[in-house]
């Protein structure tokens, strides 16, 4: 069944961009955290900017994990949130997290819908190869739609695919990846600024915020193409003005906040 997301005006949506794919969303009294990477280093990746203070990501009610690459799943970061926090994950990931003490892990596949603390979370497809580095199993990659008084699409990590058009149903906010974690983005598995703008043209959200940029560099390679840590979201905004003129694009710095009282007039 297709769900329509009408324009509502009852409650605000607040988001804070914590870097890469980590976004704190405050909606309907709940705090949702996407792909939390909260430490200075994960695997071979080092933050190019300082991690934010804990007040930016504490008191989390729900975690959404799109897949298990180093730049999206970090056990140390999850431990900072506590072992009781509910975590929605793709099929194949739950056993690994439960073996590390996380007690409320919900395994899903595209098409599933789960309800937690008054929020409905719909699981969407993603075109990306998920595995547990360095030698872990291959797993699904997924995206999410949080359906509350505001509707939020979190794409996770994905390439452009035609099925994104199915999300053209009144999404209030889309969190769209626009780059990779290093000096290049592989088009077969990632959105770049142009393909991300085309994705927005398919989805037609009211507001789009670019994510998955500017946060990490490979260890010892900070010097390599530093412009790729600043230019992708700007290029995305420029392309989106052509492909999705009805969508308002807001580029947030790492640590930046946005409050949406009315999707047609965000603060």
C-alpha positions as CSV (number, residue, x, y, z in Angstrom):
1,X,0.0,0.0,0.0
2,X,1.3,3.5,-0.8
3,X,1.2,5.9,2.1
4,X,0.6,9.6,1.4
5,X,2.3,12.1,3.6
6,X,0.1,15.2,3.9
7,X,1.4,18.7,4.7
8,X,0.9,19.1,8.5
9,X,1.4,22.2,10.6
10,X,1.1,20.9,14.2
11,X,4.7,20.3,15.4
12,X,8.2,21.2,14.5
13,X,11.0,19.0,13.3
14,X,14.5,19.8,14.5
15,X,17.6,18.3,13.0
16,X,21.3,18.6,13.7
17,X,23.9,17.4,11.2
18,X,26.6,15.6,13.3
19,X,28.7,14.7,10.3
20,X,28.8,12.1,7.5
21,X,25.6,10.1,7.8
22,X,25.0,10.9,11.4
23,X,21.9,13.2,12.0
24,X,20.0,13.8,15.2
25,X,16.3,14.2,14.5
26,X,13.9,15.5,17.1
27,X,10.3,14.9,16.1
28,X,7.1,14.4,18.1
29,X,9.1,14.3,21.4
30,X,11.4,11.5,20.2
31,X,15.1,11.7,19.2
32,X,16.2,9.5,16.3
33,X,19.9,9.1,15.4
34,X,21.0,7.9,12.0
35,X,24.1,5.8,11.4
36,X,25.9,7.1,14.6
37,X,29.6,7.7,14.2
38,X,30.5,9.6,17.3
39,X,34.3,8.9,17.8
40,X,37.4,10.5,16.3
41,X,38.4,7.4,14.3
42,X,36.7,4.4,12.9
43,X,38.8,1.7,11.2
44,X,41.0,3.4,8.6
45,X,39.0,6.6,8.7
46,X,39.8,9.8,10.7
47,X,37.5,12.7,11.3
48,X,38.6,15.9,9.5
49,X,36.6,17.9,12.1
50,X,36.3,17.5,15.9
51,X,33.5,15.2,17.2
52,X,30.6,17.1,18.7
53,X,30.0,17.3,22.5
54,X,27.8,14.5,23.9
55,X,24.8,16.8,24.4
56,X,24.4,16.8,20.6
57,X,23.5,13.0,20.7
58,X,22.4,12.0,24.1
59,X,18.9,10.9,25.2
60,X,18.4,8.9,22.0
61,X,15.1,7.0,21.6
62,X,15.8,5.2,18.4
63,X,18.8,4.4,16.1
64,X,18.6,3.7,12.4
65,X,21.5,1.7,10.9
66,X,21.6,1.5,7.1
67,X,24.4,-1.0,6.7
68,X,27.7,-2.1,8.3
69,X,30.5,-0.3,6.6
70,X,33.0,1.4,8.9
71,X,31.6,4.8,8.2
72,X,28.1,3.8,9.2
73,X,28.4,1.2,11.9
74,X,30.7,1.7,14.8
75,X,30.2,-0.5,17.9
76,X,32.1,2.0,20.1
77,X,29.7,4.7,19.1
78,X,26.7,2.6,19.8
79,X,28.1,1.8,23.3
80,X,28.1,5.5,24.0
81,X,24.4,5.5,23.5
82,X,23.8,2.5,25.8
83,X,22.8,-1.1,25.3
84,X,19.1,-0.5,25.8
85,X,18.5,1.9,22.9
86,X,16.3,0.3,20.1
87,X,18.2,-0.2,16.9
88,X,16.6,-0.9,13.5
89,X,19.0,-2.7,11.2
90,X,19.0,-4.6,7.9
91,X,18.6,-8.4,7.8
92,X,21.9,-10.1,8.8
93,X,23.1,-7.6,11.3
94,X,21.1,-8.4,14.5
95,X,23.1,-11.4,15.7
96,X,26.4,-9.4,15.6
97,X,24.9,-6.6,17.7
98,X,23.1,-8.9,20.2
99,X,26.4,-10.7,20.8
100,X,27.9,-7.4,21.9
101,X,25.1,-6.8,24.4
102,X,22.6,-4.7,22.5
103,X,19.2,-5.9,23.7
104,X,16.7,-4.2,21.4
105,X,17.7,-4.9,17.8
106,X,15.0,-5.1,15.1
107,X,16.0,-6.7,11.9
108,X,14.2,-5.6,8.7
109,X,14.1,-5.8,5.0
110,X,12.7,-3.3,2.4
111,X,8.9,-3.2,2.6
112,X,8.8,-3.8,6.4
113,X,7.3,-1.3,8.7
114,X,7.9,-1.1,12.5
115,X,6.4,1.2,15.2
116,X,8.5,2.4,18.2
117,X,7.4,5.0,20.7
118,X,4.7,6.4,18.4
119,X,7.0,6.6,15.3
120,X,6.4,4.4,12.3
121,X,9.5,3.5,10.4
122,X,9.2,2.2,6.9
123,X,12.2,0.3,5.4
124,X,13.1,1.3,1.8
125,X,15.5,-0.2,-0.7
126,X,19.1,1.0,-1.3
127,X,21.5,0.1,-4.0
128,X,24.8,-0.4,-2.2
129,X,26.9,-3.4,-1.2
130,X,26.9,-3.9,2.5
131,X,29.5,-6.0,4.3
132,X,31.1,-6.1,7.7
133,X,34.7,-4.9,7.1
134,X,37.4,-6.0,7.0
135,X,36.2,-9.6,6.3
136,X,32.6,-9.7,7.6
137,X,29.5,-11.1,5.9
138,X,27.7,-9.4,3.1
139,X,24.4,-7.9,4.3
140,X,21.5,-5.8,3.0
141,X,21.7,-2.1,2.7
142,X,18.5,-0.2,3.5
143,X,17.0,3.3,3.8
144,X,14.2,4.5,6.0
145,X,11.2,6.7,6.1
146,X,10.2,8.0,9.5
147,X,6.5,8.7,9.4
148,X,5.4,11.0,12.2
149,X,3.9,14.5,12.2
150,X,6.7,15.1,9.7
151,X,7.9,12.5,7.2
152,X,11.7,12.1,6.9
153,X,13.5,10.0,4.3
154,X,17.0,8.9,5.3
155,X,18.6,7.3,2.3
156,X,21.5,5.6,4.1
157,X,24.1,4.9,1.4
158,X,22.9,4.3,-2.2
159,X,23.3,4.8,-5.8
160,X,20.5,6.4,-7.9
161,X,17.7,4.0,-8.8
162,X,14.4,4.3,-10.5
163,X,12.5,3.1,-7.4
164,X,13.2,6.3,-5.7
165,X,10.2,7.7,-7.6
166,X,8.0,5.6,-5.3
167,X,8.9,8.1,-2.5
168,X,7.2,10.9,-4.4
169,X,4.3,11.1,-1.9
170,X,4.8,14.2,0.1
171,X,8.0,13.7,2.0
172,X,8.8,16.7,4.2
173,X,12.5,16.2,4.6
174,X,15.0,14.1,2.7
175,X,18.5,13.4,4.0
176,X,20.4,12.7,0.8
177,X,24.1,11.5,0.6
178,X,26.1,13.5,-1.9
179,X,29.6,11.9,-1.7
180,X,31.7,9.1,-0.2
181,X,34.2,9.1,2.7
182,X,37.3,9.9,0.6
183,X,38.5,11.7,-2.4
184,X,36.0,10.1,-4.8
185,X,32.5,8.6,-4.9
186,X,31.9,5.4,-6.9
187,X,28.8,6.0,-8.9
188,X,27.8,2.3,-8.9
189,X,27.2,2.5,-5.1
190,X,27.1,6.2,-4.1
191,X,25.3,9.3,-5.0
192,X,27.4,12.2,-6.2
193,X,26.2,15.8,-6.4
194,X,24.6,15.3,-9.8
195,X,22.9,11.9,-9.2
196,X,21.8,13.1,-5.7
197,X,20.1,16.1,-7.4
198,X,18.4,13.7,-9.8
199,X,17.3,11.6,-6.8
200,X,15.7,14.7,-5.3
201,X,14.0,15.3,-8.7
202,X,12.4,11.8,-8.4
203,X,11.4,12.1,-4.7
204,X,10.4,15.7,-4.7
205,X,10.7,16.3,-0.9
206,X,9.7,19.7,0.5
207,X,13.2,20.1,2.0
208,X,16.5,18.3,1.2
209,X,19.6,18.4,3.3
210,X,22.9,16.9,1.9
211,X,24.7,14.5,4.1
212,X,27.7,12.0,3.7
213,X,30.3,14.6,3.0
214,X,33.0,16.7,4.7
215,X,33.7,14.5,7.7
216,X,36.3,11.8,7.1
217,X,39.5,11.2,5.3
218,X,41.6,8.0,5.0
219,X,44.4,7.8,7.6
220,X,47.4,9.8,6.5
221,X,45.6,11.2,3.4
222,X,44.1,14.5,4.7
223,X,46.1,16.3,2.0
224,X,44.5,14.4,-0.9
225,X,41.8,16.4,-2.8
226,X,40.7,18.4,0.3
227,X,38.1,20.2,-1.9
228,X,36.0,17.1,-2.0
229,X,35.3,17.7,1.7
230,X,33.6,21.1,0.9
231,X,32.4,21.2,-2.7
232,X,29.9,18.3,-3.0
233,X,27.0,19.9,-1.1
234,X,27.4,23.2,-2.9
235,X,27.3,21.5,-6.2
236,X,24.3,19.4,-5.1
237,X,22.4,22.6,-4.3
238,X,23.2,24.1,-7.6
239,X,22.1,21.0,-9.6
240,X,19.0,20.6,-7.5
241,X,17.9,24.1,-8.4
242,X,17.6,22.7,-12.0
243,X,16.3,19.2,-11.4
244,X,14.0,19.8,-8.4
245,X,13.0,23.5,-8.4
246,X,10.2,22.8,-6.0
247,X,12.5,21.5,-3.3
248,X,14.2,23.8,-0.8
249,X,17.8,22.7,-0.3
250,X,19.5,23.6,3.0
251,X,23.3,22.9,3.3
252,X,24.2,22.6,7.0
253,X,27.8,22.8,8.3
254,X,28.8,19.9,10.6
255,X,27.1,20.7,13.9
256,X,24.6,22.9,12.1
257,X,20.9,22.8,13.0
258,X,17.6,23.3,11.2
259,X,14.1,23.7,12.6
260,X,11.2,23.1,10.3
261,X,7.9,24.5,11.7
262,X,6.2,24.6,8.3
263,X,7.9,22.5,5.5
264,X,7.1,25.3,3.1
265,X,9.0,27.8,5.3
266,X,11.8,26.2,7.3
267,X,13.6,28.3,9.8
